Amino acid sequence: MPSNLISPLLWKSIGPRDPDSFTDFLFHHEQWHRELAKVTNTRFILMDDLKTNLFPHAQMHIDLAKATSVPQITDLLSYDLEDPASFVNFMTLNADDHQRFRTLTGL
């Protein structure tokens, strides 16, 4: 595993009212998507504003699922990251999916 990648399961602990942790998450999350794109030969799409535009992120997860021949997870587009409960659910689902791709790719 590249030394700059942290366990995506740590993202589950980020609270909806912690902007500093969310900013830190965005950096590590982008690194994960860049590495996953490399090892699966899928595209990396910039996620300029994850809180208001979930489409690029969801599309990368769809592409990764296809590339690794696994079913897609539940819809990653229907979350409102400004809503605390929705934020927590998104972070949990996203972390679990990244862990799944980590296992499948050996990252």
Biopython code that builds the backbone (N, CA, C, O; Angstrom):
import numpy as np
from Bio.PDB.StructureBuilder import StructureBuilder

atoms = [
    (1, "MET", "N", (0.845, -1.177, 0.000)),
    (1, "MET", "CA", (0.000, 0.000, 0.000)),
    (1, "MET", "C", (0.889, 1.238, 0.000)),
    (1, "MET", "O", (1.833, 1.320, 0.785)),
    (2, "PRO", "N", (0.598, 2.198, -0.869)),
    (2, "PRO", "CA", (1.380, 3.439, -0.820)),
    (2, "PRO", "C", (1.323, 4.047, 0.577)),
    (2, "PRO", "O", (0.272, 4.047, 1.216)),
    (3, "SER", "N", (2.443, 4.558, 1.044)),
    (3, "SER", "CA", (2.529, 5.027, 2.425)),
    (3, "SER", "C", (1.647, 6.233, 2.710)),
    (3, "SER", "O", (1.380, 6.534, 3.873)),
    (4, "ASN", "N", (1.188, 6.932, 1.671)),
    (4, "ASN", "CA", (0.376, 8.115, 1.912)),
    (4, "ASN", "C", (-1.116, 7.807, 2.017)),
    (4, "ASN", "O", (-1.912, 8.727, 2.207)),
    (5, "LEU", "N", (-1.513, 6.556, 1.902)),
    (5, "LEU", "CA", (-2.927, 6.197, 1.987)),
    (5, "LEU", "C", (-3.275, 5.735, 3.393)),
    (5, "LEU", "O", (-2.660, 4.817, 3.935)),
    (6, "ILE", "N", (-4.269, 6.389, 3.968)),
    (6, "ILE", "CA", (-4.734, 5.979, 5.290)),
    (6, "ILE", "C", (-5.928, 5.046, 5.128)),
    (6, "ILE", "O", (-6.525, 4.974, 4.054)),
    (7, "SER", "N", (-6.265, 4.353, 6.168)),
    (7, "SER", "CA", (-7.421, 3.465, 6.111)),
    (7, "SER", "C", (-8.681, 4.285, 5.870)),
    (7, "SER", "O", (-8.957, 5.229, 6.609)),
    (8, "PRO", "N", (-9.444, 3.934, 4.843)),
    (8, "PRO", "CA", (-10.681, 4.673, 4.605)),
    (8, "PRO", "C", (-11.705, 4.474, 5.713)),
    (8, "PRO", "O", (-12.638, 5.268, 5.836)),
    (9, "LEU", "N", (-11.551, 3.442, 6.512)),
    (9, "LEU", "CA", (-12.495, 3.219, 7.606)),
    (9, "LEU", "C", (-12.427, 4.326, 8.656)),
    (9, "LEU", "O", (-13.373, 4.512, 9.421)),
    (10, "LEU", "N", (-11.328, 5.054, 8.696)),
    (10, "LEU", "CA", (-11.209, 6.188, 9.622)),
    (10, "LEU", "C", (-12.208, 7.287, 9.288)),
    (10, "LEU", "O", (-12.573, 8.078, 10.158)),
    (11, "TRP", "N", (-12.651, 7.344, 8.044)),
    (11, "TRP", "CA", (-13.586, 8.396, 7.620)),
    (11, "TRP", "C", (-14.920, 8.288, 8.333)),
    (11, "TRP", "O", (-15.656, 9.271, 8.426)),
    (12, "LYS", "N", (-15.239, 7.113, 8.836)),
    (12, "LYS", "CA", (-16.505, 6.936, 9.554)),
    (12, "LYS", "C", (-16.567, 7.786, 10.820)),
    (12, "LYS", "O", (-17.654, 8.075, 11.320)),
    (13, "SER", "N", (-15.422, 8.182, 11.333)),
    (13, "SER", "CA", (-15.384, 8.937, 12.590)),
    (13, "SER", "C", (-15.496, 10.446, 12.385)),
    (13, "SER", "O", (-15.514, 11.193, 13.363)),
    (14, "ILE", "N", (-15.571, 10.906, 11.148)),
    (14, "ILE", "CA", (-15.652, 12.345, 10.881)),
    (14, "ILE", "C", (-17.079, 12.821, 11.127)),
    (14, "ILE", "O", (-18.030, 12.327, 10.522)),
    (15, "GLY", "N", (-17.203, 13.776, 12.014)),
    (15, "GLY", "CA", (-18.519, 14.306, 12.355)),
    (15, "GLY", "C", (-18.998, 15.358, 11.364)),
    (15, "GLY", "O", (-18.190, 16.008, 10.700)),
    (16, "PRO", "N", (-20.304, 15.523, 11.268)),
    (16, "PRO", "CA", (-20.869, 16.468, 10.309)),
    (16, "PRO", "C", (-20.595, 17.931, 10.652)),
    (16, "PRO", "O", (-20.735, 18.800, 9.792)),
    (17, "ARG", "N", (-20.215, 18.208, 11.866)),
    (17, "ARG", "CA", (-19.965, 19.586, 12.270)),
    (17, "ARG", "C", (-18.483, 19.832, 12.556)),
    (17, "ARG", "O", (-18.130, 20.620, 13.433)),
    (18, "ASP", "N", (-17.628, 19.149, 11.805)),
    (18, "ASP", "CA", (-16.179, 19.273, 11.990)),
    (18, "ASP", "C", (-15.535, 19.633, 10.649)),
    (18, "ASP", "O", (-15.015, 18.762, 9.952)),
    (19, "PRO", "N", (-15.572, 20.927, 10.291)),
    (19, "PRO", "CA", (-15.070, 21.324, 8.972)),
    (19, "PRO", "C", (-13.578, 21.036, 8.762)),
    (19, "PRO", "O", (-13.160, 20.755, 7.639)),
    (20, "ASP", "N", (-12.778, 21.102, 9.818)),
    (20, "ASP", "CA", (-11.346, 20.823, 9.659)),
    (20, "ASP", "C", (-11.113, 19.359, 9.298)),
    (20, "ASP", "O", (-10.297, 19.051, 8.429)),
    (21, "SER", "N", (-11.827, 18.467, 9.963)),
    (21, "SER", "CA", (-11.683, 17.042, 9.642)),
    (21, "SER", "C", (-12.205, 16.740, 8.247)),
    (21, "SER", "O", (-11.642, 15.902, 7.542)),
    (22, "PHE", "N", (-13.264, 17.406, 7.847)),
    (22, "PHE", "CA", (-13.796, 17.183, 6.502)),
    (22, "PHE", "C", (-12.796, 17.661, 5.449)),
    (22, "PHE", "O", (-12.613, 17.001, 4.426)),
    (23, "THR", "N", (-12.158, 18.786, 5.689)),
    (23, "THR", "CA", (-11.134, 19.282, 4.758)),
    (23, "THR", "C", (-9.978, 18.293, 4.663)),
    (23, "THR", "O", (-9.475, 18.028, 3.571)),
    (24, "ASP", "N", (-9.559, 17.753, 5.791)),
    (24, "ASP", "CA", (-8.502, 16.739, 5.807)),
    (24, "ASP", "C", (-8.958, 15.495, 5.047)),
    (24, "ASP", "O", (-8.195, 14.922, 4.269)),
    (25, "PHE", "N", (-10.203, 15.084, 5.275)),
    (25, "PHE", "CA", (-10.776, 13.945, 4.559)),
    (25, "PHE", "C", (-10.711, 14.156, 3.054)),
    (25, "PHE", "O", (-10.341, 13.239, 2.321)),
    (26, "LEU", "N", (-11.065, 15.350, 2.580)),
    (26, "LEU", "CA", (-11.080, 15.613, 1.139)),
    (26, "LEU", "C", (-9.720, 15.345, 0.506)),
    (26, "LEU", "O", (-9.645, 14.805, -0.597)),
    (27, "PHE", "N", (-8.652, 15.717, 1.193)),
    (27, "PHE", "CA", (-7.301, 15.475, 0.687)),
    (27, "PHE", "C", (-7.022, 13.974, 0.572)),
    (27, "PHE", "O", (-6.596, 13.491, -0.476)),
    (28, "HIS", "N", (-7.268, 13.248, 1.660)),
    (28, "HIS", "CA", (-6.991, 11.809, 1.655)),
    (28, "HIS", "C", (-7.926, 11.054, 0.720)),
    (28, "HIS", "O", (-7.520, 10.084, 0.080)),
    (29, "HIS", "N", (-9.150, 11.488, 0.641)),
    (29, "HIS", "CA", (-10.131, 10.867, -0.236)),
    (29, "HIS", "C", (-9.707, 11.002, -1.700)),
    (29, "HIS", "O", (-9.810, 10.053, -2.477)),
    (30, "GLU", "N", (-9.231, 12.186, -2.063)),
    (30, "GLU", "CA", (-8.756, 12.385, -3.434)),
    (30, "GLU", "C", (-7.560, 11.489, -3.724)),
    (30, "GLU", "O", (-7.463, 10.916, -4.809)),
    (31, "GLN", "N", (-6.653, 11.365, -2.766)),
    (31, "GLN", "CA", (-5.502, 10.473, -2.964)),
    (31, "GLN", "C", (-5.968, 9.049, -3.224)),
    (31, "GLN", "O", (-5.442, 8.372, -4.108)),
    (32, "TRP", "N", (-6.950, 8.591, -2.459)),
    (32, "TRP", "CA", (-7.485, 7.248, -2.662)),
    (32, "TRP", "C", (-8.050, 7.090, -4.063)),
    (32, "TRP", "O", (-7.781, 6.096, -4.738)),
    (33, "HIS", "N", (-8.831, 8.066, -4.500)),
    (33, "HIS", "CA", (-9.418, 7.952, -5.841)),
    (33, "HIS", "C", (-8.352, 7.984, -6.934)),
    (33, "HIS", "O", (-8.481, 7.287, -7.941)),
    (34, "ARG", "N", (-7.316, 8.772, -6.749)),
    (34, "ARG", "CA", (-6.229, 8.795, -7.740)),
    (34, "ARG", "C", (-5.539, 7.433, -7.824)),
    (34, "ARG", "O", (-5.287, 6.934, -8.921)),
    (35, "GLU", "N", (-5.235, 6.836, -6.684)),
    (35, "GLU", "CA", (-4.566, 5.533, -6.665)),
    (35, "GLU", "C", (-5.477, 4.431, -7.206)),
    (35, "GLU", "O", (-5.028, 3.566, -7.957)),
    (36, "LEU", "N", (-6.750, 4.462, -6.827)),
    (36, "LEU", "CA", (-7.681, 3.458, -7.344)),
    (36, "LEU", "C", (-7.820, 3.567, -8.859)),
    (36, "LEU", "O", (-7.888, 2.555, -9.557)),
    (37, "ALA", "N", (-7.862, 4.795, -9.362)),
    (37, "ALA", "CA", (-7.959, 4.985, -10.815)),
    (37, "ALA", "C", (-6.737, 4.406, -11.525)),
    (37, "ALA", "O", (-6.857, 3.810, -12.595)),
    (38, "LYS", "N", (-5.572, 4.585, -10.927)),
    (38, "LYS", "CA", (-4.339, 4.051, -11.532)),
    (38, "LYS", "C", (-4.366, 2.530, -11.614)),
    (38, "LYS", "O", (-4.085, 1.953, -12.664)),
    (39, "VAL", "N", (-4.706, 1.885, -10.500)),
    (39, "VAL", "CA", (-4.614, 0.426, -10.471)),
    (39, "VAL", "C", (-5.761, -0.265, -11.198)),
    (39, "VAL", "O", (-5.660, -1.449, -11.519)),
    (40, "THR", "N", (-6.847, 0.454, -11.462)),
    (40, "THR", "CA", (-7.982, -0.151, -12.163)),
    (40, "THR", "C", (-8.136, 0.363, -13.592)),
    (40, "THR", "O", (-9.047, -0.043, -14.313)),
    (41, "ASN", "N", (-7.245, 1.249, -13.986)),
    (41, "ASN", "CA", (-7.328, 1.866, -15.318)),
    (41, "ASN", "C", (-8.684, 2.531, -15.560)),
    (41, "ASN", "O", (-9.265, 2.426, -16.640)),
    (42, "THR", "N", (-9.167, 3.213, -14.528)),
    (42, "THR", "CA", (-10.396, 3.986, -14.649)),
    (42, "THR", "C", (-10.041, 5.463, -14.577)),
    (42, "THR", "O", (-8.903, 5.826, -14.277)),
    (43, "ARG", "N", (-10.999, 6.288, -14.848)),
    (43, "ARG", "CA", (-10.730, 7.730, -14.864)),
    (43, "ARG", "C", (-10.830, 8.324, -13.464)),
    (43, "ARG", "O", (-11.603, 7.874, -12.617)),
    (44, "PHE", "N", (-10.023, 9.341, -13.263)),
    (44, "PHE", "CA", (-10.126, 10.161, -12.069)),
    (44, "PHE", "C", (-10.838, 11.433, -12.484)),
    (44, "PHE", "O", (-10.448, 12.080, -13.456)),
    (45, "ILE", "N", (-11.883, 11.794, -11.749)),
    (45, "ILE", "CA", (-12.640, 13.008, -12.030)),
    (45, "ILE", "C", (-12.475, 13.944, -10.840)),
    (45, "ILE", "O", (-12.665, 13.536, -9.694)),
    (46, "LEU", "N", (-12.124, 15.192, -11.108)),
    (46, "LEU", "CA", (-11.993, 16.149, -10.013)),
    (46, "LEU", "C", (-13.309, 16.287, -9.269)),
    (46, "LEU", "O", (-14.385, 16.317, -9.866)),
    (47, "MET", "N", (-13.198, 16.368, -7.977)),
    (47, "MET", "CA", (-14.372, 16.546, -7.119)),
    (47, "MET", "C", (-14.268, 17.922, -6.480)),
    (47, "MET", "O", (-13.996, 18.036, -5.285)),
    (48, "ASP", "N", (-14.479, 18.947, -7.259)),
    (48, "ASP", "CA", (-14.277, 20.313, -6.780)),
    (48, "ASP", "C", (-15.129, 20.669, -5.571)),
    (48, "ASP", "O", (-14.661, 21.358, -4.666)),
    (49, "ASP", "N", (-16.362, 20.211, -5.547)),
    (49, "ASP", "CA", (-17.225, 20.523, -4.419)),
    (49, "ASP", "C", (-18.078, 19.313, -4.074)),
    (49, "ASP", "O", (-19.230, 19.208, -4.497)),
    (50, "LEU", "N", (-17.512, 18.424, -3.319)),
    (50, "LEU", "CA", (-18.188, 17.175, -2.984)),
    (50, "LEU", "C", (-19.491, 17.412, -2.228)),
    (50, "LEU", "O", (-20.444, 16.645, -2.375)),
    (51, "LYS", "N", (-19.537, 18.470, -1.420)),
    (51, "LYS", "CA", (-20.749, 18.689, -0.618)),
    (51, "LYS", "C", (-21.968, 19.036, -1.458)),
    (51, "LYS", "O", (-23.092, 18.733, -1.057)),
    (52, "THR", "N", (-21.778, 19.655, -2.600)),
    (52, "THR", "CA", (-22.938, 20.064, -3.399)),
    (52, "THR", "C", (-23.052, 19.348, -4.737)),
    (52, "THR", "O", (-24.093, 19.426, -5.389)),
    (53, "ASN", "N", (-22.001, 18.653, -5.157)),
    (53, "ASN", "CA", (-22.038, 17.948, -6.441)),
    (53, "ASN", "C", (-21.473, 16.540, -6.248)),
    (53, "ASN", "O", (-20.265, 16.325, -6.345)),
    (54, "LEU", "N", (-22.347, 15.609, -5.979)),
    (54, "LEU", "CA", (-21.925, 14.233, -5.716)),
    (54, "LEU", "C", (-21.728, 13.404, -6.978)),
    (54, "LEU", "O", (-21.214, 12.287, -6.912)),
    (55, "PHE", "N", (-22.133, 13.940, -8.126)),
    (55, "PHE", "CA", (-22.091, 13.137, -9.350)),
    (55, "PHE", "C", (-20.692, 12.642, -9.726)),
    (55, "PHE", "O", (-20.534, 11.442, -9.949)),
    (56, "PRO", "N", (-19.668, 13.500, -9.808)),
    (56, "PRO", "CA", (-18.341, 12.977, -10.205)),
    (56, "PRO", "C", (-17.860, 11.850, -9.291)),
    (56, "PRO", "O", (-17.297, 10.859, -9.756)),
    (57, "HIS", "N", (-18.085, 12.011, -8.012)),
    (57, "HIS", "CA", (-17.670, 10.992, -7.051)),
    (57, "HIS", "C", (-18.434, 9.690, -7.269)),
    (57, "HIS", "O", (-17.842, 8.612, -7.300)),
    (58, "ALA", "N", (-19.745, 9.797, -7.419)),
    (58, "ALA", "CA", (-20.559, 8.596, -7.638)),
    (58, "ALA", "C", (-20.152, 7.888, -8.927)),
    (58, "ALA", "O", (-20.125, 6.659, -8.980)),
    (59, "GLN", "N", (-19.836, 8.658, -9.960)),
    (59, "GLN", "CA", (-19.440, 8.066, -11.236)),
    (59, "GLN", "C", (-18.139, 7.280, -11.098)),
    (59, "GLN", "O", (-17.989, 6.219, -11.704)),
    (60, "MET", "N", (-17.207, 7.788, -10.312)),
    (60, "MET", "CA", (-15.959, 7.043, -10.104)),
    (60, "MET", "C", (-16.229, 5.726, -9.387)),
    (60, "MET", "O", (-15.608, 4.712, -9.708)),
    (61, "HIS", "N", (-17.142, 5.725, -8.424)),
    (61, "HIS", "CA", (-17.470, 4.476, -7.729)),
    (61, "HIS", "C", (-18.142, 3.488, -8.681)),
    (61, "HIS", "O", (-17.891, 2.286, -8.599)),
    (62, "ILE", "N", (-18.990, 3.979, -9.578)),
    (62, "ILE", "CA", (-19.614, 3.113, -10.585)),
    (62, "ILE", "C", (-18.543, 2.508, -11.483)),
    (62, "ILE", "O", (-18.560, 1.308, -11.756)),
    (63, "ASP", "N", (-17.607, 3.347, -11.942)),
    (63, "ASP", "CA", (-16.518, 2.880, -12.807)),
    (63, "ASP", "C", (-15.646, 1.851, -12.089)),
    (63, "ASP", "O", (-15.245, 0.849, -12.681)),
    (64, "LEU", "N", (-15.358, 2.101, -10.822)),
    (64, "LEU", "CA", (-14.530, 1.165, -10.046)),
    (64, "LEU", "C", (-15.230, -0.175, -9.866)),
    (64, "LEU", "O", (-14.597, -1.226, -9.955)),
    (65, "ALA", "N", (-16.523, -0.140, -9.615)),
    (65, "ALA", "CA", (-17.270, -1.392, -9.461)),
    (65, "ALA", "C", (-17.225, -2.202, -10.757)),
    (65, "ALA", "O", (-17.032, -3.418, -10.732)),
    (66, "LYS", "N", (-17.401, -1.525, -11.876)),
    (66, "LYS", "CA", (-17.341, -2.225, -13.168)),
    (66, "LYS", "C", (-15.940, -2.791, -13.411)),
    (66, "LYS", "O", (-15.795, -3.928, -13.860)),
    (67, "ALA", "N", (-14.925, -2.004, -13.117)),
    (67, "ALA", "CA", (-13.540, -2.430, -13.369)),
    (67, "ALA", "C", (-13.129, -3.605, -12.492)),
    (67, "ALA", "O", (-12.299, -4.421, -12.892)),
    (68, "THR", "N", (-13.704, -3.692, -11.309)),
    (68, "THR", "CA", (-13.343, -4.781, -10.395)),
    (68, "THR", "C", (-14.385, -5.902, -10.390)),
    (68, "THR", "O", (-14.294, -6.848, -9.608)),
    (69, "SER", "N", (-15.362, -5.778, -11.266)),
    (69, "SER", "CA", (-16.397, -6.817, -11.447)),
    (69, "SER", "C", (-17.174, -7.136, -10.171)),
    (69, "SER", "O", (-17.433, -8.298, -9.857)),
    (70, "VAL", "N", (-17.533, -6.093, -9.455)),
    (70, "VAL", "CA", (-18.369, -6.260, -8.266)),
    (70, "VAL", "C", (-19.628, -5.415, -8.430)),
    (70, "VAL", "O", (-19.637, -4.456, -9.202)),
    (71, "PRO", "N", (-20.684, -5.765, -7.713)),
    (71, "PRO", "CA", (-21.909, -4.956, -7.813)),
    (71, "PRO", "C", (-21.689, -3.540, -7.277)),
    (71, "PRO", "O", (-20.874, -3.312, -6.384)),
    (72, "GLN", "N", (-22.431, -2.611, -7.843)),
    (72, "GLN", "CA", (-22.386, -1.243, -7.333)),
    (72, "GLN", "C", (-23.088, -1.193, -5.986)),
    (72, "GLN", "O", (-24.026, -1.945, -5.723)),
    (73, "ILE", "N", (-22.614, -0.292, -5.145)),
    (73, "ILE", "CA", (-23.279, -0.109, -3.857)),
    (73, "ILE", "C", (-24.511, 0.762, -4.046)),
    (73, "ILE", "O", (-24.816, 1.204, -5.153)),
    (74, "THR", "N", (-25.195, 0.993, -2.971)),
    (74, "THR", "CA", (-26.366, 1.860, -2.987)),
    (74, "THR", "C", (-26.007, 3.221, -3.589)),
    (74, "THR", "O", (-24.847, 3.632, -3.563)),
    (75, "ASP", "N", (-26.970, 3.884, -4.106)),
    (75, "ASP", "CA", (-26.844, 5.195, -4.716)),
    (75, "ASP", "C", (-26.026, 6.161, -3.851)),
    (75, "ASP", "O", (-26.346, 6.378, -2.683)),
    (76, "LEU", "N", (-24.982, 6.731, -4.425)),
    (76, "LEU", "CA", (-24.178, 7.731, -3.718)),
    (76, "LEU", "C", (-24.577, 9.160, -4.086)),
    (76, "LEU", "O", (-23.911, 10.114, -3.683)),
    (77, "LEU", "N", (-25.650, 9.307, -4.842)),
    (77, "LEU", "CA", (-26.077, 10.641, -5.273)),
    (77, "LEU", "C", (-27.153, 11.262, -4.394)),
    (77, "LEU", "O", (-27.320, 12.481, -4.405)),
    (78, "SER", "N", (-27.867, 10.474, -3.653)),
    (78, "SER", "CA", (-29.057, 10.980, -2.973)),
    (78, "SER", "C", (-28.785, 11.584, -1.595)),
    (78, "SER", "O", (-29.728, 11.876, -0.859)),
    (79, "TYR", "N", (-27.558, 11.771, -1.244)),
    (79, "TYR", "CA", (-27.220, 12.299, 0.079)),
    (79, "TYR", "C", (-27.149, 13.818, 0.079)),
    (79, "TYR", "O", (-26.768, 14.436, -0.915)),
    (80, "ASP", "N", (-27.515, 14.401, 1.193)),
    (80, "ASP", "CA", (-27.390, 15.839, 1.423)),
    (80, "ASP", "C", (-26.318, 16.004, 2.492)),
    (80, "ASP", "O", (-26.581, 15.789, 3.675)),
    (81, "LEU", "N", (-25.127, 16.380, 2.086)),
    (81, "LEU", "CA", (-24.014, 16.440, 3.034)),
    (81, "LEU", "C", (-24.102, 17.626, 3.991)),
    (81, "LEU", "O", (-23.260, 17.769, 4.878)),
    (82, "GLU", "N", (-25.108, 18.472, 3.819)),
    (82, "GLU", "CA", (-25.352, 19.543, 4.789)),
    (82, "GLU", "C", (-26.247, 19.057, 5.929)),
    (82, "GLU", "O", (-26.296, 19.683, 6.988)),
    (83, "ASP", "N", (-26.949, 17.951, 5.718)),
    (83, "ASP", "CA", (-27.805, 17.357, 6.737)),
    (83, "ASP", "C", (-26.968, 16.390, 7.575)),
    (83, "ASP", "O", (-26.360, 15.473, 7.023)),
    (84, "PRO", "N", (-26.925, 16.576, 8.902)),
    (84, "PRO", "CA", (-26.041, 15.741, 9.734)),
    (84, "PRO", "C", (-26.263, 14.230, 9.589)),
    (84, "PRO", "O", (-25.293, 13.481, 9.469)),
    (85, "ALA", "N", (-27.492, 13.780, 9.597)),
    (85, "ALA", "CA", (-27.749, 12.336, 9.491)),
    (85, "ALA", "C", (-27.342, 11.809, 8.124)),
    (85, "ALA", "O", (-26.755, 10.732, 8.020)),
    (86, "SER", "N", (-27.649, 12.552, 7.093)),
    (86, "SER", "CA", (-27.279, 12.157, 5.738)),
    (86, "SER", "C", (-25.755, 12.144, 5.576)),
    (86, "SER", "O", (-25.203, 11.264, 4.917)),
    (87, "PHE", "N", (-25.092, 13.114, 6.175)),
    (87, "PHE", "CA", (-23.627, 13.184, 6.144)),
    (87, "PHE", "C", (-23.017, 11.926, 6.751)),
    (87, "PHE", "O", (-22.120, 11.322, 6.163)),
    (88, "VAL", "N", (-23.501, 11.533, 7.925)),
    (88, "VAL", "CA", (-22.973, 10.348, 8.611)),
    (88, "VAL", "C", (-23.203, 9.098, 7.765)),
    (88, "VAL", "O", (-22.308, 8.263, 7.635)),
    (89, "ASN", "N", (-24.385, 8.970, 7.196)),
    (89, "ASN", "CA", (-24.686, 7.810, 6.354)),
    (89, "ASN", "C", (-23.788, 7.769, 5.120)),
    (89, "ASN", "O", (-23.300, 6.704, 4.744)),
    (90, "PHE", "N", (-23.569, 8.915, 4.492)),
    (90, "PHE", "CA", (-22.694, 8.987, 3.325)),
    (90, "PHE", "C", (-21.270, 8.587, 3.689)),
    (90, "PHE", "O", (-20.650, 7.782, 2.994)),
    (91, "MET", "N", (-20.754, 9.147, 4.776)),
    (91, "MET", "CA", (-19.372, 8.859, 5.166)),
    (91, "MET", "C", (-19.183, 7.376, 5.471)),
    (91, "MET", "O", (-18.143, 6.802, 5.149)),
    (92, "THR", "N", (-20.183, 6.758, 6.087)),
    (92, "THR", "CA", (-20.099, 5.330, 6.402)),
    (92, "THR", "C", (-20.123, 4.493, 5.128)),
    (92, "THR", "O", (-19.284, 3.610, 4.945)),
    (93, "LEU", "N", (-21.064, 4.765, 4.265)),
    (93, "LEU", "CA", (-21.173, 4.003, 3.016)),
    (93, "LEU", "C", (-19.930, 4.199, 2.146)),
    (93, "LEU", "O", (-19.410, 3.239, 1.577)),
    (94, "ASN", "N", (-19.461, 5.428, 2.045)),
    (94, "ASN", "CA", (-18.275, 5.719, 1.242)),
    (94, "ASN", "C", (-17.038, 5.013, 1.806)),
    (94, "ASN", "O", (-16.250, 4.437, 1.056)),
    (95, "ALA", "N", (-16.876, 5.061, 3.121)),
    (95, "ALA", "CA", (-15.732, 4.389, 3.754)),
    (95, "ALA", "C", (-15.768, 2.886, 3.505)),
    (95, "ALA", "O", (-14.747, 2.275, 3.191)),
    (96, "ASP", "N", (-16.952, 2.297, 3.647)),
    (96, "ASP", "CA", (-17.078, 0.859, 3.419)),
    (96, "ASP", "C", (-16.778, 0.490, 1.963)),
    (96, "ASP", "O", (-16.157, -0.537, 1.692)),
    (97, "ASP", "N", (-17.221, 1.330, 1.035)),
    (97, "ASP", "CA", (-16.952, 1.031, -0.369)),
    (97, "ASP", "C", (-15.467, 1.176, -0.688)),
    (97, "ASP", "O", (-14.911, 0.372, -1.436)),
    (98, "HIS", "N", (-14.832, 2.187, -0.130)),
    (98, "HIS", "CA", (-13.386, 2.334, -0.334)),
    (98, "HIS", "C", (-12.630, 1.155, 0.269)),
    (98, "HIS", "O", (-11.655, 0.678, -0.312)),
    (99, "GLN", "N", (-13.073, 0.689, 1.421)),
    (99, "GLN", "CA", (-12.431, -0.485, 2.020)),
    (99, "GLN", "C", (-12.596, -1.696, 1.116)),
    (99, "GLN", "O", (-11.669, -2.491, 0.961)),
    (100, "ARG", "N", (-13.761, -1.835, 0.527)),
    (100, "ARG", "CA", (-14.005, -2.945, -0.407)),
    (100, "ARG", "C", (-13.044, -2.850, -1.589)),
    (100, "ARG", "O", (-12.439, -3.851, -1.975)),
    (101, "PHE", "N", (-12.897, -1.658, -2.167)),
    (101, "PHE", "CA", (-11.959, -1.495, -3.285)),
    (101, "PHE", "C", (-10.510, -1.662, -2.844)),
    (101, "PHE", "O", (-9.677, -2.141, -3.614)),
    (102, "ARG", "N", (-10.207, -1.276, -1.622)),
    (102, "ARG", "CA", (-8.857, -1.474, -1.079)),
    (102, "ARG", "C", (-8.535, -2.968, -1.051)),
    (102, "ARG", "O", (-7.450, -3.380, -1.460)),
    (103, "THR", "N", (-9.466, -3.765, -0.574)),
    (103, "THR", "CA", (-9.275, -5.210, -0.504)),
    (103, "THR", "C", (-9.145, -5.815, -1.891)),
    (103, "THR", "O", (-8.273, -6.651, -2.128)),
    (104, "LEU", "N", (-10.010, -5.395, -2.812)),
    (104, "LEU", "CA", (-10.000, -5.949, -4.161)),
    (104, "LEU", "C", (-8.732, -5.606, -4.942)),
    (104, "LEU", "O", (-8.267, -6.404, -5.755)),
    (105, "THR", "N", (-8.178, -4.428, -4.698)),
    (105, "THR", "CA", (-7.012, -3.983, -5.477)),
    (105, "THR", "C", (-5.683, -4.206, -4.770)),
    (105, "THR", "O", (-4.625, -4.078, -5.385)),
    (106, "GLY", "N", (-5.727, -4.531, -3.506)),
    (106, "GLY", "CA", (-4.473, -4.722, -2.765)),
    (106, "GLY", "C", (-3.840, -3.432, -2.300)),
    (106, "GLY", "O", (-2.704, -3.442, -1.824)),
    (107, "LEU", "N", (-4.542, -2.325, -2.426)),
    (107, "LEU", "CA", (-4.003, -1.058, -1.914)),
    (107, "LEU", "C", (-4.134, -1.064, -0.406)),
    (107, "LEU", "O", (-3.747, -0.098, 0.251)),
]
sb = StructureBuilder()
sb.init_structure("model")
sb.init_model(0)
sb.init_chain("A")
sb.init_seg("    ")
for serial, (resi, resn, name, xyz) in enumerate(atoms, 1):
    if name == "N":
        sb.init_residue(resn, " ", resi, " ")
    sb.init_atom(name, np.array(xyz, "f"), 0.0, 1.0, " ", f" {name:<3s}", serial, name[0])
structure = sb.get_structure()
